[in-house]
Structures are given as structure tokens and as C-alpha cells.
Amino acid sequence: MNEIVGSHDLLLVTLDTLRYDVAAELAAAGRIPNLARHLPGGHWERRHAPGSFTYASHQAIFAGFLPTPATPGPHPRLFAARFAGSETTADGTFVHDTPDLVAGLAKEGYRTACVGGVGFFNGQGPLGSVLPGLFDESHWEPAFGVASPTSFASQVTRAEEIVSALPAEQRLFLFVNVSALHQPNWFHLPGATRESGDTRASHAAALEYVDRHIGRLFAAMSSRRPCFAIVCSDHGTAYGEDGFTGHRLGHEVVWTVPYAHFVLDGPDGPDRDGRDGLDAEAHA
């Protein structure tokens, strides 16, 4: 990562509440082509979330604790605060002397920007201001929130505006918290109603909706230089498994999440929009 930081723009997308099993099924079935073409080998990596709900998970992610591979470790991390005795800080880890990654990247000259989604990023009140307050600039409006059927399209438009407003030489770390998967998501499934409520099928339909727009986000973030992208879920959610509904609970469908990282080619690369994005393991 020490070769990536400083030379690439950085993109972190959390597909809030996305379950691993749903993400894997849709990738295998060809239902999320715009995401799948960037996944190493065309598949999501199965990982364990660092928290069971949005606030806890993002506090960990911004401290460098991304979802952990669901195999015995230790697993070297991409980013880490300098911490004596850390067993997951390796030679390839970008180590920062700040309490969070956002500040660490700002210290390296990055402009840091947050496009919020769920309530923990809405800036409304002290709790909703903690996470977006880490960034140089943060953006949220009701059109980005969980109740909007067009939330992600609106978030991508704002991301495009952020990128276009920057000087060409300014490096960017952009974080987007995608709210579309979070409940309520019934309106993404044709034929569903408020009375029928959210289901695993509407959760899947929400991911298909996100896939239809994410190419614009990738194109914007690779329009100036190569971009290192991380796309993952912060936690899953239950739809009646073993009697559980929702998250902030210790069920397998909550703790198991999809993860991928890859490089999007810049404007001078072999593929303008990153369709031939490299598996960044070789660079991490």
C-alpha cells in the first residue's frame, strides 16, 4: 500500500447491510455485471465484519480494521495506525501516526470526502456527526438516505461533482456509504409493497439497483489517475433466519460479508473505465 498511497486516488465504498450470500449468488448468476467484472476472479471474497452494525463497524474500518478474511490468520492489513505489538501490520501495510485512516491520508496530502447514506452519516445531531466529522468535507441530504428509492444514483451524482471540482493534481480519498441495501428496501423489488415489507429478495433487488449505477462512480474516480478501490459490506442482516430479524446481533448472516479490492485504470490506462482493473493484491 505504500506504493499506492500518494500515487493513486482512493475509493472506499461500504454497501451498508449487504449479506455475503446474496452478493455471492448475484455475482454467480450474472445479475451484478458492473460489480462482478471488477471482482478478482469474478467472485466476492468471504470475510468477517469488524462489527455487527454500522457505527461500530465503521469506527473499526476507519481505524484500519477492514473486514477480516474468513480463514485462520493472522491476516496482514492494508492500513494500520502505528501500534506497538500489532500482529497484522506487515511490510506492505500503510502505517500512519494518526488515530484514524482518514486523518492519516489527509496528512499525506489527500482531500478526504464523505458521501453519507444511513443515519450515522447524516450530520443531524452529535451521534450522526462523529463519522462524517472525520473528513475534510461531508455530504448528506434526504435524497441519499434509506427512505429514498433513488439514493445511490443521487450519491453518485454528488461524488461526480466532488471529483470534478478538484484541481487535477489534488489526490482524493472518497468514502461512500451506500444506503440502498438497508431497510426499507422493498421498493426496489417490482411488485413489492410497503405492506409486504423487506425480504431477502428485495435485498437482492437493491443490490441490482446499485450495480446499475456504480459504473458511473468507478468512471469518475478513475478519470484523473488510477484509483485503488475497496468495495465491501460493513455487516449483514437477518430476514428471519433462526427467528432473527435485522442486525446488531451475533448471527452468521450478520457477521459474514462480501469484500473486494482492485485497481481502476486511470485515463491513460489500457481501459478508461477500469473494466480491466487489476487485482491489487500484487500492489498491496
C-alpha positions in Angstrom: 0.0 0.0 0.0 3.0 2.3 0.4 3.2 2.3 -3.4 -0.5 3.0 -3.8 -0.8 5.9 -1.3 0.4 9.0 -2.9 0.2 7.8 -6.5 -3.5 6.7 -6.7 -6.8 8.2 -5.7 -8.6 6.0 -3.1 -12.2 4.9 -3.0 -13.9 3.1 -0.1 -17.5 2.0 -0.7 -19.4 0.3 2.0 -22.6 -1.4 0.8 -24.3 -1.0 4.1 -26.0 -4.1 5.4 -25.2 -6.3 2.3 -25.2 -10.0 3.1 -22.4 -12.2 1.7 -24.7 -15.0 0.5 -26.9 -12.6 -1.5 -23.9 -10.8 -3.0 -22.2 -14.2 -4.0 -25.4 -15.5 -5.5 -26.0 -12.5 -7.7 -22.4 -12.4 -8.9 -22.5 -16.1 -9.8 -25.9 -15.6 -11.6 -24.6 -12.6 -13.7 -27.1 -10.3 -12.0 -24.5 -7.6 -11.0 -22.3 -7.4 -14.1 -20.8 -4.0 -13.4 -19.5 -5.0 -10.0 -18.6 -8.6 -11.0 -16.3 -7.6 -13.8 -14.0 -5.9 -11.2 -14.1 -8.7 -8.6 -10.8 -10.7 -8.6 -11.8 -13.9 -10.5 -15.3 -12.6 -10.7 -16.1 -13.6 -7.1 -16.5 -11.8 -3.8 -14.2 -12.7 -1.0 -15.9 -14.1 2.1 -14.9 -12.1 5.1 -16.0 -11.4 8.7 -17.2 -7.9 9.6 -15.5 -5.9 12.4 -18.8 -5.0 13.9 -22.5 -6.1 13.8 -23.9 -2.7 13.0 -23.0 0.5 11.1 -21.4 2.7 13.8 -19.2 0.0 15.4 -18.1 -1.4 12.1 -17.1 1.9 10.5 -15.2 3.0 13.6 -13.2 -0.1 13.2 -12.8 0.3 9.4 -11.6 3.9 9.7 -9.0 2.6 12.2 -7.7 0.3 9.6 -9.6 -2.8 10.6 -11.3 -3.8 7.3 -13.4 -7.0 7.2 -11.1 -9.9 8.0 -10.7 -12.9 5.7 -12.9 -15.8 6.9 -9.9 -18.1 7.3 -7.4 -18.6 10.1 -4.9 -15.7 10.4 -3.1 -13.6 11.1 -4.0 -11.5 8.1 -1.8 -8.5 7.2 -3.8 -5.3 6.9 -3.7 -2.7 4.1 -3.8 0.2 6.6 -2.9 0.5 10.3 -2.2 3.1 12.9 1.2 2.8 14.4 0.6 0.5 17.4 3.2 -1.4 19.4 2.8 -5.2 19.2 0.4 -5.2 16.2 0.5 -8.7 14.6 -1.3 -7.6 11.5 1.0 -4.7 10.5 3.3 -6.0 7.7 5.9 -4.6 5.3 3.2 -3.8 2.8 0.9 -2.0 5.3 0.5 1.7 5.0 1.2 2.8 8.6 0.0 6.2 9.8 0.7 8.2 13.0 -2.9 9.4 13.4 -5.8 7.7 15.2 -7.7 7.0 12.0 -7.0 6.4 8.4 -8.9 9.5 7.2 -6.6 11.8 9.1 -3.6 9.7 8.0 -4.4 10.2 4.4 -5.1 13.9 4.9 -1.6 14.1 6.4 -0.3 12.6 3.1 -2.0 15.4 1.2 -5.3 13.7 0.3 -8.5 15.7 0.2 -10.9 13.5 2.2 -14.6 13.5 1.3 -17.6 11.5 2.7 -20.9 10.9 0.9 -23.1 9.6 3.6 -26.1 7.3 3.4 -27.6 5.8 6.6 -28.4 7.9 9.7 -24.9 7.6 11.3 -23.6 9.8 8.4 -26.4 12.4 8.3 -24.8 15.1 10.4 -28.0 15.6 12.3 -27.1 15.7 16.0 -23.9 14.7 17.8 -24.0 11.0 17.0 -24.7 11.4 13.4 -21.8 13.9 13.1 -19.0 11.7 14.6 -18.1 9.6 11.5 -18.6 12.3 8.8 -16.7 14.7 11.1 -13.5 12.8 10.3 -13.5 14.1 6.8 -12.5 17.4 5.2 -15.9 17.6 3.6 -19.0 15.6 4.2 -22.3 15.4 2.3 -25.7 14.2 3.2 -29.2 15.0 2.3 -32.5 13.1 2.4 -32.1 12.0 -1.2 -29.1 9.9 -0.1 -30.9 8.2 2.8 -32.5 4.9 3.4 -36.0 6.1 2.5 -35.1 7.3 -1.0 -35.7 4.8 -3.9 -33.1 6.7 -5.9 -30.5 7.1 -3.1 -27.5 5.7 -4.8 -28.0 7.5 -8.1 -28.1 10.7 -6.1 -25.0 9.8 -4.2 -23.1 9.1 -7.4 -24.1 12.4 -8.8 -22.7 14.1 -5.7 -19.5 12.1 -6.0 -19.1 13.2 -9.6 -19.4 16.8 -8.5 -16.8 16.3 -5.8 -14.3 14.9 -8.3 -14.9 17.5 -11.0 -14.4 20.4 -8.5 -10.9 19.3 -7.5 -7.7 20.5 -9.2 -6.2 17.8 -11.3 -3.1 17.5 -9.1 -5.1 17.0 -5.9 -5.3 13.5 -4.6 -8.7 12.3 -3.3 -9.9 9.8 -0.8 -13.6 9.4 -1.3 -15.8 7.4 1.0 -19.4 6.4 0.0 -21.8 4.8 2.4 -24.4 3.2 0.2 -27.8 3.1 2.0 -29.9 1.3 -0.7 -29.5 -2.2 0.8 -30.5 -1.1 4.3 -34.2 -1.4 5.3 -36.5 -0.2 3.9 -35.6 -1.8 0.6 -38.9 -3.3 -0.5 -39.4 -0.5 -3.2 -36.5 -1.9 -5.2 -38.4 -5.2 -5.9 -41.0 -5.0 -8.7 -44.5 -5.8 -7.3 -43.5 -5.5 -3.6 -45.5 -3.1 -1.4 -44.9 -1.4 1.9 -47.3 -4.0 3.5 -45.3 -6.9 2.1 -42.2 -5.4 3.6 -38.5 -6.1 3.1 -37.4 -9.6 2.2 -34.2 -11.3 1.1 -35.5 -10.9 -2.5 -35.9 -7.1 -2.1 -32.4 -7.0 -0.6 -31.1 -8.7 -3.7 -33.1 -6.3 -5.9 -31.5 -3.3 -4.1 -28.0 -4.7 -5.0 -29.0 -4.9 -8.6 -30.1 -1.3 -8.4 -26.7 -0.3 -7.0 -25.0 -2.2 -9.8 -26.8 -0.3 -12.4 -25.2 3.0 -11.2 -21.8 2.0 -9.8 -20.1 2.2 -13.1 -20.5 6.0 -13.0 -18.8 6.1 -9.7 -15.9 4.0 -10.9 -15.6 6.1 -14.0 -15.5 9.4 -12.0 -12.9 8.1 -9.6 -10.6 6.8 -12.4 -11.0 9.9 -14.6 -7.8 11.7 -13.3 -5.4 8.9 -12.3 -5.6 5.2 -11.3 -7.8 4.6 -8.3 -7.4 1.9 -5.6 -10.9 0.8 -4.7 -12.3 -1.2 -1.8 -15.9 -2.3 -2.0 -17.3 -4.2 0.9 -20.2 -4.6 3.4 -20.0 -3.4 6.9 -22.3 -6.1 8.2 -25.1 -8.3 7.0 -28.7 -8.5 8.2 -31.2 -11.3 9.0 -34.5 -11.9 7.3 -36.0 -14.4 9.8 -33.1 -16.9 10.0 -33.4 -18.8 13.3 -36.0 -16.3 14.3 -33.7 -13.3 13.9 -34.5 -10.1 12.1 -32.2 -7.2 11.4 -28.6 -6.7 12.7 -26.7 -5.7 15.8 -26.8 -9.4 16.7 -24.4 -12.3 16.6 -25.8 -14.4 13.7 -23.8 -15.8 10.8 -25.7 -13.8 8.2 -24.7 -10.6 10.1 -21.1 -11.4 10.6 -20.3 -12.7 7.1 -19.8 -10.0 4.5 -18.6 -9.7 0.9 -15.3 -7.9 0.2 -13.1 -6.9 -2.8 -10.3 -4.5 -3.6 -8.9 -3.7 -7.0 -7.3 -1.0 -9.1 -9.3 1.0 -11.6 -7.1 2.1 -14.5 -6.7 5.8 -15.0 -7.3 7.8 -18.1 -4.0 6.7 -19.6 -4.5 3.0 -18.8 -5.5 0.2 -21.2 -9.2 0.6 -20.3 -10.6 4.0 -19.5 -13.4 2.9 -17.2 -11.4 0.2 -15.4 -13.0 -2.9 -16.9 -9.6 -4.5 -16.8 -8.9 -3.3 -13.2 -6.0 -5.2 -11.7 -6.2 -7.5 -8.7 -4.5 -5.1 -6.3 -3.0 -7.9 -4.2 0.1 -7.6 -6.2 0.3 -3.9 -5.2 -0.9 -4.1 -1.6 
